[in-house]
Amino acid sequence: MNVLSRFKDIKHFILDVDGVLTDGTLLLQSDGELARTMHTRDGYAMQLAIKKGYEIVIITGGDNPTVKSRLQKLGLKHLYSGVQDKLAVLESIADQVDLSKSIYMGDDMPDYHVMQKVALPCCPADACNEIKEIAHYVSPVIGGKGCVRDVIEKVLKLNDDWQ
């Protein structure tokens, strides 16, 4: 079975934030806050997927209130932030999220074990080498520049849900 055909069965998108929804850059502000940027195309794809009945889950080590606010405004309800053990969180929600119909997109070593538990582990083009080695799909797009849109768009198009 080729990778593209596996996109059709996906119902859940589980995503990291830093390095996936952002480019991993932290802007150090004088007030001590850390700022990040996100791509509007990723946001469009996420809100469309939610409207079409797909689940989006965020599991991130970061705990930035601005990031949480942005994701909630897009309609995300499943947001786990400040996570030390991503695998434990994934296992705790496995009764709500069918891992056999899930993508996990991560970019660095904290995502390694989680990616091995889902049907379709994915990563951005600029993920670390260990993550690229276990990913079944490496997006041609780098983190924070539309890699999430890339995978969501593939799933939605295969299921005639893209607009």
C-alpha positions in Angstrom: 0.0 0.0 0.0 1.5 3.4 -1.0 1.6 6.3 1.4 -0.9 8.4 -0.5 -3.6 5.8 -0.2 -3.2 5.7 3.5 -4.2 9.4 3.7 -7.8 8.5 2.8 -8.4 6.6 6.1 -7.3 9.4 8.4 -9.9 10.9 10.8 -7.6 12.5 13.4 -4.7 14.9 13.1 -2.4 15.0 16.2 0.1 17.8 16.0 3.1 19.2 17.8 3.4 23.0 17.8 7.0 24.2 17.8 8.7 23.2 14.6 5.4 22.0 13.1 2.8 24.8 13.4 5.7 27.2 14.0 9.1 27.3 12.4 10.7 26.7 15.8 12.0 30.2 16.1 11.4 32.0 19.4 11.4 35.8 19.4 12.8 37.0 22.7 10.9 40.1 23.7 12.0 42.6 26.3 9.2 41.8 28.7 10.4 38.1 28.8 7.6 36.8 26.6 8.4 34.4 23.8 6.7 35.1 20.5 6.1 32.6 17.7 4.7 32.9 14.2 2.1 30.6 12.5 1.1 30.3 8.9 -2.4 31.3 8.0 -2.7 28.5 5.5 -2.2 26.0 8.3 -5.0 27.8 10.2 -7.3 27.7 7.2 -6.8 23.9 6.7 -7.3 23.2 10.4 -10.5 25.1 10.7 -11.8 23.5 7.5 -10.9 20.0 8.8 -12.8 20.7 12.0 -15.9 21.9 10.1 -15.8 18.7 8.0 -15.8 16.5 11.2 -12.1 15.7 11.6 -10.5 15.8 15.0 -7.4 17.9 15.6 -5.4 17.3 18.8 -2.4 19.3 19.9 0.2 17.8 22.1 3.0 20.2 22.9 5.7 20.8 25.5 5.2 24.5 25.2 2.6 26.4 27.2 2.2 29.8 25.6 -1.2 31.5 26.2 -1.1 33.3 22.8 -0.6 30.0 21.0 -3.5 28.4 22.9 -5.7 31.4 22.1 -4.9 31.2 18.4 -5.6 27.5 18.3 -8.9 27.8 20.2 -10.1 30.5 17.9 -9.6 28.1 15.0 -12.0 25.7 16.7 -9.5 23.3 18.4 -10.9 21.7 21.5 -8.2 19.1 22.3 -5.2 21.0 23.4 -2.6 19.5 25.7 0.2 22.0 26.5 3.1 22.0 28.9 3.4 18.3 28.3 6.5 16.5 29.6 5.6 13.0 28.3 3.7 13.1 25.0 3.4 9.3 24.8 1.5 9.3 28.2 -0.9 11.9 26.9 -1.4 10.0 23.7 -2.1 6.8 25.6 -4.5 8.6 27.9 -6.7 9.8 24.9 -6.4 6.5 22.9 -10.0 5.6 23.8 -11.2 8.9 22.2 -8.9 9.0 19.2 -8.6 6.0 16.9 -4.8 5.8 16.5 -5.3 3.5 13.5 -6.9 6.5 11.7 -4.5 9.1 13.0 -1.6 11.2 11.7 0.9 12.5 14.1 3.2 15.3 12.8 6.3 16.0 14.8 9.7 17.4 14.1 12.1 16.5 17.0 13.0 13.8 19.5 10.1 14.4 22.0 7.9 13.2 19.1 9.8 10.0 18.4 7.8 7.5 20.4 4.5 9.1 19.8 5.0 8.9 16.0 5.4 5.2 16.3 1.9 4.7 17.8 -0.1 6.2 14.9 -1.1 5.0 11.5 0.7 7.7 9.6 3.7 9.4 11.2 4.5 12.6 9.3 7.0 15.4 9.6 8.0 18.7 8.0 10.9 18.8 5.6 13.2 20.3 8.2 12.6 17.7 10.9 15.6 16.2 12.6 17.1 13.1 10.9 15.8 10.6 13.4 12.3 11.8 12.9 12.6 11.7 9.1 13.8 8.1 9.3 10.6 6.9 11.1 8.2 9.2 9.2 6.0 7.5 6.6 5.5 10.9 4.9 8.0 13.8 4.9 6.2 17.0 3.8 8.1 19.0 1.2 7.2 22.0 3.3 9.2 23.1 6.4 7.7 23.7 9.8 5.7 26.8 10.3 5.4 27.4 6.6 2.4 25.2 5.7 3.4 21.6 6.4 0.2 21.1 8.4 -1.8 22.4 5.5 0.0 19.9 3.2 -1.1 16.9 5.1 -4.6 18.1 5.9 -5.2 19.1 2.3 -4.1 15.7 1.1 -6.6 13.9 3.5 -9.5 16.3 2.7 -9.0 16.1 -1.1 -8.9 12.3 -1.0 -12.2 12.4 0.9 -13.8 15.1 -1.3 -13.9 17.4 1.7 -11.5 20.1 0.4 -13.0 23.5 -0.6 
